[in-house]
Amino acid sequence: MAEETSTGPGWLAQPGSEREPGVGLGLLLAWSASEPGRVGEVALVPADGHAHILGRGERPLDEPERLSFARLRPASTVETAPLAGRESSRRQLAVREHSGKLEIERLGPAVKVNGVSVDKAALEPGDRVTVDRQLVLLCVERARHPGTSDPATFSFASADPFGMVGESPATWDLRRHIAFCAARDEHVLLLGPSGAGKELVAHAVHALSTRKSGKLVARNAATLPAGIIDAELFGNARNYPNAGMRERAGLVGEADGGTLLLDEIGDLPEELQAHLLRVMDRGEYHRLGDDRSQTANLRLIGATNRGEESLKRDLAARFKLRVIVAGLDERREDIPLIARAILKTQAGNDAALAERYFERGEPRIDPELMEALLQHDYTTHVRELERLLISAVASSRQRFVALTPEVAADLTAKRRSVPDRLEIEAALQRADGNVSEAWKQLGLSSRDALNRLIKKLGIENGRARRV
């Protein structure tokens, strides 16, 4: 552990904050070597412009105020104990909010910001701070005062009754919107990228509505067989189209009294989209081969990752309620909690995994993996995060879930096509100078491409091994 200094930097004595009132910056605990069960807690930095110390234990009388962690929710703030892990430094960081940013200075062991070693830095939301192998912190925005919404009925950092995990403002906004839509018996359109959790949202809307005693019938519209989509949706009369065919209610009939979820509804042919209009307006439809009209009392929930433009205008107009389900890029602070929940689910089905990678009910995750997951540019979001974690579990060779070469090769961080000097130096540092690993982290085409950039930029790194 690096020797701890006893004096702070000069800027710590200059109070003043220019941040918008009511909203502040904080440091979210994304990973902890000694206290993994506290992941998701936030140390909200006071808006007084003064220095506050992040470190282990209670505040000594001769030091500035300590940053305290809390479990923050829209309707509550629950203060938690000071950091207690023996590996943590007593005085690690000096932190203040100033001019809309968090200014930090290292007082203890080595600190990296977004993979680059620093002594001082000005943080914005989304920046990552790694303290040696003790802590991974994420700069986040938070309201300074709880709102007036109802308190949650499930434990902090756990899945809610509908399986959604997250304590970010974006996730809590989603929960409030779900409750709003569920209370109104109107058709709902769910918009969001693939793998973001739209089906969970649909189940929550149904379960919170007056239709909860009815069925939720779910089908991916993209999987409906071409040529018989009408029959799948609306059913058919007995003996139609062939003698001996049994009568079928179809998806619409099955959902009578409940909810019909059509995932990827934008993949329905336009003529089939038009056939849904009367069902949505009055519940009327015709089974194939039946002259009599049928009536179904249902709520339609449509979901698409293609945007509202994938729907016919008159179909889109009948969805009076819309819910936007954000991807992980918009709620990165939930990634540690979702990763923890995924690993716990996997361990519940695999005793060997639980024995190898868990301690006192919490997964042992390498901090380099957590930082990589926090910076990754997701395309299929929670589904992709689950795939990456399963790959890490399968390829890890120690007693913790690691950033293995297999996972590193799969990760594609959000960056420019040609990385700059800082990105290359950070990748070399993470790879302990091994060019064969660093080029994969940078998303380059080959090892030689990285060697050429090292030479062109004149990067000096005695540890770099061009192998």
N, C-alpha and C positions, 0 to 999 in steps of 0.2 A: 504494500500500500504506500502511495506517495506521502511524504511528510506534509502535515497540515500547516498552512500558514496562519499567522496570528493577526494579520492586519488586512483590511479590506481595500478595494480600489477607491480612487478619489470620487468617481461619479456617484458612489453610494450616498454621499452626503447632500445631494442636490435634489430636493423633493420637487414633485410636479408631474402631472399626468394629463395627457391630451386625449385620452380615450373617451368614447361616448359614454355618458352616464348610464348606469344600470347594467352595463355589460363589461366584463373584465376578462383578463387572460389568466390561465392557470396551467399547471403541469399535471397531466394525467399519468397515473402509474400504469404503464403498459406491460411491464415485466419486472419482477423482483426475485432475486436469487433466494432470499431467506423468507420472504412473506408473499408467496404467490397467490394466496387467497385474498389479497388486498387489491388485485388488479381491477382497474376501473375507478378507483378513488381519485379525487382531484384535489390538488393544493391550489386554491384560488388565491392569487396574489392581491393583497390590499391595494387600493388606488391612492395610497398616501405618498407614493413616490419614494419612500424610504426603503432601505435595504432590509431584506428578510433572509434568514439563513435556512437552507434546506440541509438537514442532517439528522443524525441518530440521536434519540433521547430527548429529554426535557431541556429547555433553554437555561443555560447558566446565567446568573444574574448580571454578569459583565458583558453580555453579548446582545446584539440586536434581536428583535422578535424572530421567533421560529415560524416557518411556514407550516401550517397544520393541514392535514389531509381530511377529507370528508367524503361521504357518500351523498352526492348531489342528485336530487330529483326535482321535477317541476314544483312539487308541493312540499318538499322537505329538504333539510340539510342535517345530516347526522355526522357530527364530529367523531373522528376515530383517533386511536392512540398514535403517538409519535412513532416514526420509523424505529424499529427495534433490532433489526438484524445485526449481529456482531460484525459481519463483513462490511457493513455500511460505515461511512466516515461520520464522525461527530459534527464536522463542519465541511460539507461537500460543495455547496453552491451558495453564492450570494445572488439574490434575485430581487429585481424591482420592475414594476411596470412604468414605462416612460415613453411618451410620444407614440402611443399606440402599439408598442412592442414590449416584449419581456427582455430585459437586459440581464445577462447572467455572467458571473465570473467564477472560475474554478478556484476553490479553496482547499480541495483535497485531491484524491486520485484523478487519473487521466479522464478527460471528458472529450467526447466527440459530438459534433452537431452535424446531422445528416451525413455521417460517415467520415467527417474531417476533424482531426484533432484541433482543439481550440483552448485558449485560456479565457477569452471573452467572446461573447456573441450577442446579437440582438435577434430574438426569436419572433416569428410570426406563426399564426395557427397552421398546424400541419408539420412544423419542424420537429425533428426527433433529436433527443438528447440521450446519449449513452454514457453512463458513469461506470468506467472500468467494466467489470463483469458483475456489477451490483444491481444496477437499475437501468431500465429503458423508460424514458419519459416522453410524452407527446404534448406539444404546446396546443392548447385548445381554448375556445371561447366559451364563456358561461355567463348566464344571468347572475347578478350578485344577490338577488333576493328571490326566494321561491314564489311561484305564482299561487293561484287559488284553486287549482284543479284537485280532484279527489286523490287522496293518497293511494299508492299502489298496494295491491293485496298479495304480491309475490316478493320473494327475497331479492335484495340487491344483487345485480350481476347474473341472476338466474333467468331461465326462460320464463316468459309470461304464460298464462294459461293456454295460449294459442301457439306456443312454440317459438315465438320471436325473442331474440336475445339482443340486448343493447340498452345502454343508458345515455346515449348521445341525445342532444336536443332534436336531431332529425328523427330518431326512432320514437321519441316521445310525441313529437308532432304527428307522426304516422299513427300512433295509437289513438290520439285524440280524433284524428280524421276518421279512423275506422269506426269509432264510437258514434261520431256524428252521422255517418252514412248508414250505420246499422239501425239507427232510430228512425230513419225515413225509408218508407217502402217504395223506393224508386230504383230503376235499373242503374247499375254502377259499371264504369269503365276503369280498369286498372291499367296504368301506363308505367312502364319501367323496363330496364334491360333484362335480358335472360339471366335467370339464376339469382335475381334480387329478392325473391320471396313473395311473388304475387299470389301464388296459390295459398300460402299461409294467410295472407291478407283476406282472400276470399272466404276461407274457412272462418276467420275471425268475424267478418261482417255477418255471415250466416248465423254463427253461434250467439252473437249479441242481439240478433233481430227477433222480431215476433214470430219469425218462421223457423226458429231453432228446433221446434218439435217435428218439422217436416224434413224431407231428405235434401241433402246437398248432392246433386248429380254433377260430376265433373268429367269433362272430356276435352282432349286436345284437338281442336278443330283441324289442325294440320294432319292428323292421323285418320281422319274420316275417309273411308275408301272412295275414290273417285267413281262416279256413276251411281252410287247408292247413298249419297249424302242426304238426300231428301228422306229416304227410308230410315236412315239412322236418326235423323232429327225428329221426324214426325211420325214414324212407325208405318205400319201397313195393316190393311184389313185382312181377315181370314181368307185364305185361298188366293191371295194376290201377292206377286204376279203369277204364281204357279199353284195348281191344285195341291192341297195338302199343306200349304204354308200356314203357319200359326199366326194368330193376331199378335202384333207387337205395338206397345205403347209409344216407342221411340223415346229419345232423351227428353223431349218437351213433356210428354205424358208422364214419364217417371218423376219429373220434378214438380208435378202438380202439388200445390200446397207448400212447396219449399223453394229451393234455389237451384238454378241451372248455371254452372260455370262453364263457359266456352273459352278455354285458353287458346291463345294465338288466333283470336277471332278474325284478325285481319287476313288470315290465310284462306278464309272462306271465299269461294267465287262470288262475284258481285251479284249474280242472279240469286244465289242462296242467301246472301245478305238481305236482299229485297224481300225474300220469303219470311224473314224474321219480323218485319215491321208490324204486321197485323197481330202477331203473337205478343209483341211488346206493347202494342196499344190496347188491345182488348182481350188478349189471351186466346184468340181464335186461330185454329190451324186445321188442316185436312190431312188425315192419314192417306197414304197411297191406296187407291182402289176403293175408297169410301166416299160416297157422295155427301154424307152428313158432315157438318163441321163439328169439331171438338173444341172444348174450352179447357184451358189450364190456367190455374191461378199461380203464377210463379214470378219470382224476381230473376232477371237475367244479369249475371255478372260476366262481362267480357274482359279479357286480358290480352294485351299485345305488347311486344317489344319493338314493334315497327312504327309506333307513333299513331296519332289519331288520323293522319292522312291515309292510312291503309284502309280506312273504313269509308263506305259510301256516305255521302254527306247526310242523307236522310236517316241512315242508321245511327251515325254518330250523334245526331241531334236528339235521339231518343234516350241516350244515356245522360240523364240529368245530373248525375253525380260522378265525379272523377276523383281518383286517388292516384297520386304519383308515388311510386315505390322507388326510393333512391337506391342506387348501387353502392358498393363499398367505397368508391372514390369519394362519395359525398358524406360518408360516415365512417371514416378510417378509425376513429377512436373506439368503434365497436369491434374492430378486428380482433384485439386480444381476447375479448369476452366470447366472441363467436368461436375463435380457435379453441379456447378452453372447453366450450360446450361440445364442440365436435369431437375432441379427444376423449372427453368423458363418455360420450355416447359410444365411441369405438371401444373404449375400455370396458363398458358395461356388457359388451358382446364378446369380449376377448380377454379372458383371465390372464393369459400370458402377457398381453400388452399392458394391462394394469399393473402386473407385478414388476415389469421391467421399467416402465416409464413414469410411474406414479409414486408419490410419497405423501402420506397423510391426506389422501384424497385429491391431491392436486397434481397436474401433469408437470414433469420436468422438461421445460423447453429451453433450448439454447438461445441466449439473447440475440445472436447474429441471425437466427431464423426469424425471431419476432421482428427485428428491425427490417429484414428483407420483406416480410409479409406486409409491414406497414407502408413500405414504399412501392410495392408492386402495382403495376397498372392492370387492373382486373378487366376481363372481358365477359366472363360468365359469373363473376361475383361470388356469392356464397358457395355455389356449386364448384367454382374453381378453387376457392380456398380449401374446401374439403378435399379436393383431389390433390392439392399440393401437400396437405398435412398427411394424407394417407401415403403419398410417395415418400415423405420424410420419415414416417414411421417404418416403412418397409426397407429404407436404405440406411437408416441410422445404425451405427455399429457400437455406440456407447450406451450408457444408461440414461440418456436424455434424447429428446427429439431434436435433431440437429439440422443445420443448413448443409446438407450433403452435396457433393458435386452433382449428383443426379437432380436434386431440387434446384440448385443454383443454375444449372443449364436450362431449366424449365422456366425460371423466373425472367420476366422481361420488364425491368423498371421503366417508368415513364421518363424518357430523356430524349434529347436530340439525336439525329441520325449519326452525328460525329461527336463523341464525348469531349468535353474540354479538359484542361489540365487537372482541375480539382477533382473531377469525376474519376479520371484515370488514377490519380494518386490515391484517392479513397479506395478504389477497387483493388489496387496493388496492396494497400495496407490491410484490407480485409482478407486478402488471399495470402498474406505473409510473403509478398513479393513473387508469388508463383504466377507467371504470365499465363500458364495453361488453365488456371482457374479464373483469373481476372478477366480475360477476354469474353468468357461466357456471361459473367455478371454484367458486363457492359453492353451485351447484346450485339457484339461485333461479329463479322463473318468468319473470322479465323484468328488463331494465335499470331500469325504473321501480320495481320492488320493492326493488332495492338503493338507489336514490336516496331512497326513503321511509325506509328504515332508517338511512341516513346522517344524514338530517335529524332523525329521532326520537331517535337516540342522541347527536346533537350532535358527530359525528366531525369533527375538524378535519384536513383534509389538503389542503394548498395545491396538490398535484399532481393531485388528483382532477378528472377532466374528465368532466362529465356530458353525454356525447355520445350 
